[in-house]
Every structure is written in C-alpha cells, then in structure tokens.
C-alpha cells in the first residue's frame, strides 16, 4: 500500500510527463506543417528566385542542427565531468 505522499508525487510526475509529451508532439507537428512552405514565404519576402529561397531554408536548417548538436555535446561533456 502506497502512502499519500507517494501517490501525490506519482500524480505530479505523470502530469509533467503528459505535459512535456504534449508540448513536444505539438511542436514537432507544427514544425513539420509549416517547414515545406518556408521557401514560398521567402519568395514573397524578397528571395531572387526559387534556388535562393531553397538555399536559405536548407542552410538555416543545417545551421540550426549543427548548433543543437554542439550544445548537446557540451551538456554531455559537462555532465560527465561532474
């Protein structure tokens, strides 16, 4: 039989997991919905042609992935040191 404090802690943990999963899932879904339309937006904003718009979209995505990987490595290295 679990104590009341254990049940309360379990309920809080479960709510946190559900909230994080919902936020992550909705963010992933929304990014995958608008990302294909980004070159069209860049054409309206001022990209000279389709190739230039695609270059900026793919370049910014690649740069964001590199920054994310670098920050993950830094966090991982810091956690190993401590």
Backbone as JSON Lines, residues from 0, in Angstrom:
{"i":0,"aa":"X","n":[0.84,-1.18,0.0],"ca":[0.0,0.0,0.0],"c":[0.88,1.24,0.0]}
{"i":1,"aa":"X","n":[0.62,2.15,-0.94],"ca":[1.44,3.37,-1.06],"c":[0.93,4.44,-0.11]}
{"i":2,"aa":"X","n":[1.84,5.26,0.35],"ca":[1.46,6.38,1.2],"c":[0.89,7.5,0.35]}
{"i":3,"aa":"X","n":[0.2,8.41,1.01],"ca":[-0.4,9.53,0.29],"c":[0.65,10.38,-0.41]}
{"i":4,"aa":"X","n":[1.78,10.6,0.21],"ca":[2.8,11.44,-0.42],"c":[3.36,10.78,-1.67]}
{"i":5,"aa":"X","n":[3.47,9.45,-1.66],"ca":[3.94,8.75,-2.85],"c":[2.92,8.85,-3.98]}
{"i":6,"aa":"X","n":[1.64,8.75,-3.65],"ca":[0.6,8.88,-4.67],"c":[0.59,10.28,-5.25]}
{"i":7,"aa":"X","n":[0.75,11.28,-4.42],"ca":[0.77,12.66,-4.89],"c":[1.98,12.91,-5.79]}
{"i":8,"aa":"X","n":[3.12,12.39,-5.38],"ca":[4.33,12.55,-6.2],"c":[4.17,11.84,-7.54]}
{"i":9,"aa":"X","n":[3.55,10.67,-7.53],"ca":[3.32,9.94,-8.77],"c":[2.38,10.71,-9.7]}
{"i":10,"aa":"X","n":[1.35,11.31,-9.13],"ca":[0.4,12.09,-9.93],"c":[1.07,13.32,-10.54]}
{"i":11,"aa":"X","n":[1.91,13.99,-9.77],"ca":[2.63,15.16,-10.29],"c":[3.59,14.73,-11.4]}
{"i":12,"aa":"X","n":[4.29,13.64,-11.19],"ca":[5.22,13.13,-12.2],"c":[4.46,12.78,-13.48]}
{"i":13,"aa":"X","n":[3.34,12.12,-13.34],"ca":[2.56,11.73,-14.51],"c":[2.05,12.95,-15.28]}
{"i":14,"aa":"X","n":[1.57,13.98,-14.57],"ca":[1.13,15.21,-15.23],"c":[2.27,15.89,-15.97]}
{"i":15,"aa":"X","n":[3.45,15.89,-15.36],"ca":[4.6,16.51,-16.0],"c":[4.98,15.76,-17.28]}
{"i":16,"aa":"X","n":[4.96,14.45,-17.23],"ca":[5.29,13.65,-18.41],"c":[4.28,13.9,-19.52]}
{"i":17,"aa":"X","n":[3.01,13.95,-19.19],"ca":[1.97,14.2,-20.19],"c":[2.12,15.6,-20.77]}
{"i":18,"aa":"X","n":[2.41,16.58,-19.95],"ca":[2.59,17.95,-20.43],"c":[3.78,18.06,-21.37]}
{"i":19,"aa":"X","n":[4.9,17.45,-21.01],"ca":[6.09,17.5,-21.85],"c":[5.85,16.76,-23.16]}
{"i":20,"aa":"X","n":[5.22,15.6,-23.09],"ca":[4.93,14.84,-24.31],"c":[3.99,15.6,-25.23]}
{"i":21,"aa":"X","n":[2.99,16.26,-24.67],"ca":[2.06,17.05,-25.48],"c":[2.76,18.23,-26.13]}
{"i":22,"aa":"X","n":[3.58,18.94,-25.37],"ca":[4.29,20.09,-25.92],"c":[5.26,19.65,-27.02]}
{"i":23,"aa":"X","n":[5.99,18.58,-26.79],"ca":[6.95,18.1,-27.78],"c":[6.24,17.62,-29.04]}
{"i":24,"aa":"X","n":[5.19,16.88,-28.88],"ca":[4.45,16.36,-30.03],"c":[3.81,17.46,-30.85]}
{"i":25,"aa":"X","n":[3.18,18.43,-30.19],"ca":[2.54,19.51,-30.94],"c":[3.57,20.39,-31.63]}
{"i":26,"aa":"X","n":[4.71,20.63,-30.99],"ca":[5.76,21.43,-31.62],"c":[6.31,20.71,-32.85]}
{"i":27,"aa":"X","n":[6.56,19.44,-32.73],"ca":[7.06,18.67,-33.86],"c":[6.06,18.67,-35.01]}
{"i":28,"aa":"X","n":[4.81,18.5,-34.71],"ca":[3.77,18.51,-35.73],"c":[3.71,19.86,-36.44]}
{"i":29,"aa":"X","n":[3.72,20.93,-35.67],"ca":[3.62,22.26,-36.27],"c":[4.84,22.61,-37.12]}
{"i":30,"aa":"X","n":[6.02,22.23,-36.69],"ca":[7.21,22.49,-37.5],"c":[7.13,21.72,-38.81]}
{"i":31,"aa":"X","n":[6.68,20.49,-38.77],"ca":[6.57,19.71,-39.99],"c":[5.47,20.2,-40.91]}
{"i":32,"aa":"X","n":[4.52,20.96,-40.39],"ca":[3.46,21.51,-41.23],"c":[3.94,22.76,-41.95]}
{"i":33,"aa":"X","n":[4.6,23.68,-41.25],"ca":[4.97,24.95,-41.9],"c":[6.29,24.93,-42.63]}
{"i":34,"aa":"X","n":[7.18,24.0,-42.32],"ca":[8.5,23.98,-42.93],"c":[8.47,23.85,-44.46]}
{"i":35,"aa":"X","n":[7.61,23.01,-45.05],"ca":[7.6,22.93,-46.52],"c":[7.17,24.23,-47.22]}
{"i":36,"aa":"X","n":[6.46,25.1,-46.52],"ca":[6.0,26.34,-47.13],"c":[6.98,27.5,-46.94]}
{"i":37,"aa":"X","n":[8.05,27.29,-46.24],"ca":[9.02,28.35,-45.97],"c":[9.66,28.91,-47.24]}
{"i":38,"aa":"X","n":[10.03,28.13,-48.24],"ca":[10.57,28.73,-49.46],"c":[9.58,29.67,-50.16]}
{"i":39,"aa":"X","n":[8.3,29.34,-50.12],"ca":[7.3,30.22,-50.73],"c":[7.23,31.55,-49.99]}
{"i":40,"aa":"X","n":[7.34,31.51,-48.67],"ca":[7.36,32.74,-47.89],"c":[8.59,33.58,-48.22]}
{"i":41,"aa":"X","n":[9.74,32.93,-48.35],"ca":[10.96,33.66,-48.67],"c":[10.88,34.3,-50.05]}
{"i":42,"aa":"X","n":[10.19,33.66,-51.0],"ca":[10.0,34.27,-52.31],"c":[9.18,35.55,-52.2]}
{"i":43,"aa":"X","n":[8.18,35.56,-51.33],"ca":[7.36,36.76,-51.14],"c":[8.12,37.85,-50.42]}
{"i":44,"aa":"X","n":[9.0,37.46,-49.51],"ca":[9.73,38.44,-48.72],"c":[10.84,39.11,-49.54]}
{"i":45,"aa":"X","n":[11.4,38.39,-50.5],"ca":[12.42,39.04,-51.3],"c":[13.51,38.17,-51.86]}
{"i":46,"aa":"X","n":[13.38,36.86,-51.78],"ca":[14.39,35.99,-52.39],"c":[14.31,36.17,-53.91]}
{"i":47,"aa":"X","n":[15.46,36.16,-54.58],"ca":[15.5,36.47,-56.01],"c":[14.87,35.38,-56.87]}
{"i":48,"aa":"X","n":[15.08,34.13,-56.5],"ca":[14.49,33.03,-57.25],"c":[14.29,31.83,-56.33]}
{"i":49,"aa":"X","n":[13.73,30.76,-56.89],"ca":[13.44,29.58,-56.07],"c":[14.7,28.94,-55.5]}
{"i":50,"aa":"X","n":[15.79,28.96,-56.28],"ca":[17.04,28.36,-55.8],"c":[17.58,29.12,-54.59]}
{"i":51,"aa":"X","n":[17.48,30.44,-54.61],"ca":[17.96,31.24,-53.48],"c":[17.1,30.99,-52.24]}
{"i":52,"aa":"X","n":[15.8,30.89,-52.43],"ca":[14.9,30.63,-51.3],"c":[15.21,29.26,-50.69]}
{"i":53,"aa":"X","n":[15.39,28.27,-51.53],"ca":[15.69,26.93,-51.04],"c":[17.05,26.89,-50.34]}
{"i":54,"aa":"X","n":[18.02,27.64,-50.89],"ca":[19.34,27.71,-50.27],"c":[19.24,28.25,-48.84]}
{"i":55,"aa":"X","n":[18.46,29.31,-48.64],"ca":[18.35,29.9,-47.31],"c":[17.61,28.98,-46.35]}
{"i":56,"aa":"X","n":[16.6,28.29,-46.84],"ca":[15.85,27.37,-45.98],"c":[16.74,26.21,-45.54]}
{"i":57,"aa":"X","n":[17.4,25.59,-46.49],"ca":[18.23,24.43,-46.15],"c":[19.47,24.84,-45.36]}
{"i":58,"aa":"X","n":[20.03,26.0,-45.66],"ca":[21.19,26.49,-44.92],"c":[20.86,26.79,-43.47]}
{"i":59,"aa":"X","n":[19.72,27.42,-43.25],"ca":[19.34,27.75,-41.87],"c":[19.0,26.48,-41.09]}
{"i":60,"aa":"X","n":[18.39,25.51,-41.76],"ca":[18.08,24.25,-41.09],"c":[19.37,23.52,-40.71]}
{"i":61,"aa":"X","n":[20.33,23.5,-41.62],"ca":[21.61,22.84,-41.33],"c":[22.34,23.53,-40.19]}
{"i":62,"aa":"X","n":[22.33,24.86,-40.2],"ca":[23.0,25.6,-39.12],"c":[22.33,25.33,-37.78]}
{"i":63,"aa":"X","n":[21.01,25.28,-37.77],"ca":[20.29,25.01,-36.52],"c":[20.62,23.62,-35.99]}
{"i":64,"aa":"X","n":[20.73,22.66,-36.88],"ca":[21.07,21.29,-36.45],"c":[22.48,21.23,-35.89]}
{"i":65,"aa":"X","n":[23.41,21.98,-36.51],"ca":[24.8,22.0,-36.01],"c":[24.87,22.62,-34.62]}
{"i":66,"aa":"X","n":[24.13,23.71,-34.41],"ca":[24.12,24.36,-33.1],"c":[23.51,23.44,-32.05]}
{"i":67,"aa":"X","n":[22.45,22.75,-32.42],"ca":[21.81,21.82,-31.49],"c":[22.75,20.69,-31.11]}
{"i":68,"aa":"X","n":[23.44,20.13,-32.09],"ca":[24.38,19.04,-31.79],"c":[25.52,19.52,-30.91]}
{"i":69,"aa":"X","n":[26.03,20.72,-31.21],"ca":[27.14,21.25,-30.41],"c":[26.71,21.49,-28.97]}
{"i":70,"aa":"X","n":[25.51,22.02,-28.78],"ca":[25.06,22.27,-27.42],"c":[24.81,20.96,-26.67]}
{"i":71,"aa":"X","n":[24.32,19.94,-27.36],"ca":[24.12,18.64,-26.71],"c":[25.45,18.04,-26.29]}
{"i":72,"aa":"X","n":[26.46,18.18,-27.16],"ca":[27.78,17.65,-26.81],"c":[28.36,18.39,-25.61]}
{"i":73,"aa":"X","n":[28.16,19.71,-25.56],"ca":[28.69,20.48,-24.44],"c":[28.02,20.08,-23.13]}
{"i":74,"aa":"X","n":[26.71,19.89,-23.17],"ca":[25.97,19.47,-21.97],"c":[26.41,18.08,-21.55]}
{"i":75,"aa":"X","n":[26.58,17.2,-22.51],"ca":[27.0,15.84,-22.22],"c":[28.4,15.82,-21.6]}
{"i":76,"aa":"X","n":[29.31,16.61,-22.16],"ca":[30.67,16.67,-21.62],"c":[30.68,17.26,-20.21]}
{"i":77,"aa":"X","n":[29.84,18.27,-19.97],"ca":[29.77,18.87,-18.65],"c":[29.2,17.89,-17.62]}
{"i":78,"aa":"X","n":[28.22,17.1,-18.04],"ca":[27.64,16.14,-17.09],"c":[28.61,15.0,-16.78]}
{"i":79,"aa":"X","n":[29.48,14.66,-17.73],"ca":[30.46,13.61,-17.48],"c":[31.53,14.08,-16.51]}
{"i":80,"aa":"X","n":[31.86,15.37,-16.56],"ca":[32.88,15.92,-15.67],"c":[32.43,15.98,-14.22]}
{"i":81,"aa":"X","n":[31.13,16.18,-14.03],"ca":[30.66,16.33,-12.64],"c":[30.29,15.02,-11.99]}
